[in-house]
Amino acid sequence: MLAAGGSIQAQQWPDAPAEARPGTRWWWLGSAVDEKNLTYNLEEYARAGMGAVEITPIYGVQGNDANDIQFLSPRWMEVLKHTQAEGKRTGIEIDMNTGTGWPFGGPEVSIEDAASKAIFQTYDIEGGQEIVQDINVTDKKQQPYSVLSRVMAYDENGRCINLTSHVRKDKLEWKAPVLKGPLPQCSPGHGRHPSSGYPGNG
């Protein structure tokens, strides 16, 4: 009786709505998609119990460039419209990222608002000398955008000296005390673009 009751209870378990089913990120490499394969994939996702997909356009596969579809082109909008219709038919919610998830770029993003990183450079100096050290960022791509934050000197005992006020036009001019040790520099660098371009982002 218990086994039979358990079997009946299992058979009466309600169907899970779309919002209760798992979702997944759907990478469109180069947006090299077509209606036939979009339909096939969505039907397979639905058969596996998926409830949602998030379209994420990204750079294409090397050697398959001929099949890439330009992001937001008329053809791209056609395949997106087809995907939305098939999602509705198969019961899968269609969502879309506004890019690839990497830092956004483009001419509309100012340097102040762009994604940034910290650039650290270290110099070894001899104490007891007049120091004239070029501290410009060595990465030429970052030079137009980098802004110096700090130049700090440390002696062998860990004593720290802030030398930022001794910097003039990307050169450190300083009468160093008698010590020998590393001279770290921290400069936040700013960039407008990532290392590789991709559809959906600047």
PyMOL commands that set and color helices and strands:
alter all, ss='L'
color gray80, all
select helices_A, chain A and resi 2-11+18-20+35-47+65-67+74-90+164-166
alter helices_A, ss='H'
color red, helices_A
select strands_A, chain A and resi 23-29+52-58+93-96+116-126+130-134+150-154+160-162+167-168+171-175+180-190
alter strands_A, ss='S'
color yellow, strands_A
deselect
rebuild
show_as cartoon
